[in-house]
């Protein structure tokens, strides 16, 4: 059962529509990722969800009860809904431990100490607990900000571009931390990002925002494999967008998915490249090493496509595609 809901949220700034009838819900212990380009409305939606900004229409519900809007409160926000901003909002001259303690300053000292130790352990901050925030890495700062936000047993955790300033190792650490915290503490979590790999890997469900509209909301697997349209397909990963007739003639029906807007989608990993004459004949245009695979671009007739391969091919080489 959902404990946090946004229903029919609308928002306009200076006659520019930022959000249009956006609705979603989040269960206890669930992570919902919102993927969108800059200007899609994702950060505005998060601020409305946090009670920091008034919507023009719609409402936000926590445990089926509407929460007061920002203008209805003396101090905007909600005690059970915590938002972690891109810039962390930590005191740089205090230690990680002291920043967490600040959120617990009105509690008894014995409870403060036990809660701080619990959060330091959960967020993997024990080794840097007594370092000032200005000396911490980006990932350590982000985990400290999350620990501070969850100090008072928040019911909802909102993360605004949590991976934006992090290198790859810190992204992986933070992703594991968020997943563990949400599961163990039973919070409902929404995070927004412009990076498809983050939304796909961390979300239990993910939504796609475009120009203030929620185009699709489903499991990452279904959004990736069965996107609503070409925009969703390209936003969530590499995509060959073709005509169905071309796919049927050259590649076979098993390789593509027909989208609602009429495009035929083939993900690069669905195509198999070989040199033994099996499949449609093609000519290699380029081959780039991408770490886990080679990205091969090739033409079948005049149509340019892309596939992943576990070995390199050379330019102008004739290959076969199945």
N, C-alpha and C positions, 0 to 999 in steps of 0.2 A: 504494500500500500504506500502511495506517495505521501511524504510528509511535507514537501515543499512544492508549491505550484505557482506558475505564472500563467495568467489567463488573459488572452486577447490584449496584449500590451501594445499600445500605440505611443509614439513620441515624434514630435515635430519641433525643429529648431528653425526659427526665421523662415517659415513657410517651406522648409526642406524636410520631407518625411524621412525619419531615421529608422523607425520601427513600425511595422504594419501587422497588427493582429497576431503577435507572436505568443504562442502557448506551449508550455512544456511542464513536465513534472519530474520530480526526483525522489527516489525511494531512500530510506535509511540504508547506509552502507553502499550507495551507488554513486558512480562518477559519470557525469554527463559532460562531454566535451562539446564546445561550440567552435566550429571552424569557419573562418571567413577572412576575406581580404580586408585591408585597411579601409575604413569607411562603411563597412557592412552593418555596423550597429551593435557589434558584440560587447564592447566596453560600456556603451550606454545601457544596454540591457542588464549588464552586471550591476551597474550603479543603482538602477531601479530595483533590482532584486535585493540589494543590500539595504534599501530604504534611504539611500543617499540622494536620490533624485526622483522627482514626481513624474509619473507617467501621465500622458494626456488622456489615456483611456485604458481600461482593464484594471486588474488588481493582482496583488501578490498574497498568497496564503501560506501560513505555517501551521501545520496540524489542523488544517481545514478552517482556520480562523484568519480573516483578512488582517494584514499588518497595517499599522498606521503609515501614511506616506511621509515623506521628508518634511513637507510643509505643516503637517499635523503634529510634529514633535518639536520640542524645545531644542533638542540636540538630534540631528538626523542620524538614522541608523537603528539597529535593533540588537538587543543584548544577546540573542540566540543566533544571530546571523553575522558572521565575521568575514570580512573581505581583506585579502592580501593583495596590495597594489604592486605594480611592476617595480617601483622604487623602494619597496620594503617598509618605509616609514619606521625605521629603527633609530635609536640614539647611537651615533657612531662612537661616542666616548664611553659608553657603558659596555660591559661585557655581555656575552650571549646570555649568561645566567641572569644578570641584572635586568636585561630587557624583558625576559620572560617573567621575572619577579614583579616588574612594574604592573603587569596585567593582573597580578594577584595581590596587590598592595593592601586591599581592604579585607583580606582573609587572615586568619590566625597564622602565626609564624610556623607552627608545626605542620599545618596543612600546606602552606606555601612551599616549605622545603621538600615535602614528599611529592607534591605535584610537579615541582620543578625537576626533580630527579627523574620522575616518570617521563616527562616530556623530553628531557635531554637524551634519555635512552631511546625513546621511540623515534626521535628525529636524528639519531646518530650524531649527537653534538657533545658527548662526554669529553672527548679529547680537546675540544676548543671552548669549553664552557666558561673558562676564566680569561679568555682573550677578548679584547675590545672588538666591537663589530667592525671598526675600520680596518682591522688586520685580517678579517675573514675573507675567504673566497666568495664568489657570487653564489655558489651553491649552498655554502654554510650560512650566508646571510638569508637566503630564501628559506632554508629550513628553520632558522631562528624566527623569522617572521611568521611562519606557519605555526611553530610551537607557541609563540605569543598569542596568536589568534585563537588557538584551541585551548588556551590555559583555563578558561572559565567554562569548559565543557559546552562549546557551541554546538548547536544542532545542524547548522548549515555552514559550509566553508565555500567561499567564492574566491577563485584565483584568477587574477587578470594577467594574462601572458606570463605564466610562472617560469617558463624556460627561456624567455627572450634574451637574457644577458648571459646565458650559461654556455660553457663549452660542452662537448659531447659526453665526457665522463661525468660531469656534474648533472647533466640532463638525465642520464641513466640513474644516478643515485637519487635524485629528487623524485623521479618517476616511481621508483621502488618505495621511497618514503611515503609519498602521497597515497599510494595504493594500500600500504600497510596501515597507515593512520586511519583512513576512511573505513577499512574493514574492522579494525580493532576497536575504534571509538564509535563506530556506527553513525557517523555524520553523513548528511547528504551533501554532495560536492558538485559544483559546477565550475569548470574552468574554460577560459576562452583562449584561442590560439590562432595564428595564421599558418602554422606548420602542420601539414597533413600527417606526418609520421607520428607526431605527439598525440594528436587526436585519435588516430587509429590504434595506437599501442596502449594508451592509458584509459580510454573511455570504456565503460560498460555499454553506453549508448552515445551516439554522437549526432549533432545537428549541424546542418549546413545553412549559413546565413548569407544572403545576397541582397544588397540594397534594402536591408531592414526586413526581409521576408525569410521565414524559416522554410527552406525548400524541402528538406527531408530530415527525419529524425528516426533513427533505427540503430541496430547494432553496427559496429564498425565493419563487420564482415559483410553484412547485407548492403550497407552504403557503398562499400568498395566494389562488390561484385555486381550489384544491381542498382546503380545510381539512377536518380530520377531523370536526369537530362545530361546534356553534354557539359554544362557548366560544373555540375557535381562530379562528373567523371574526371575532368581535367584538374579540378581543385584537389582531389583526393589521391592523385598519382599519375604516373605516365599513362597515356591513353592513345590508342589509334582510333580515330573517329572517321568512319568510312560509310559508304553506301552499302546497304544490305545486299544488293545485287552483286556488287564486286566481291563481297565475302563469300557468297554462295557459289560464285563462279570459280574463284581461285583458292579458297581456304576451307570451305566446308562449314556447315552450320554449327558444329560443336565448338568452334573457336570464338564465336561472337555472341553478344547480347544485344537485342534490339531495345533501344531506349524509347521513352514516351514521346520524345520530340522527333523521332524518326531516324536518328543516327544509329549506326551499328558500332558497338564498342568492342574492341579487342585489347585486352591488357597485354603488354609485351611478354610477360612470363607465360602466356598461353601459346605462343608460337614456338615451334621447334625448328631449328636451323640445322641443315646437314649438307653433305657434299656428294651424296650417293644417288641423286636423281629421284628421290622420293618427295613429292609435293610440287608446289608451283615454283617455276624458275624465277630467280631474282638476281639482281646485281648489287653488290655491296657498295654503299656510298661512303660510309665512315664506320670506324670501330673504336670506341673509347673504353678504357679500363675504369670501372666504377667501384673497385674494391671487391665486393662479393660476386660481381659478374661483369661481363663486357656488355656495353650498350651498342648494339649493331643497328645502323640505319641502312635500309636497302630499298630498291624499287622493284615493284612488280609492274611491268609496263611503265606507265607514267606515275603510278601511285607510290608515294613515299610512305614507308612503314618503319616501325622500330620493334626490336625484340631484344631479349636478354639471352646471353649465351655464356657457357662456362669455359669457353676458349675463344681466342681471337680469330678474326678473319681479316683479309687484306682488301684494300680498296680495289674496286672493279672486278673482284672475284665473283664468279657465278656460283650461287648457292641454291638450295631448294628449301622451301618453307612449307611446313605442315602444321 
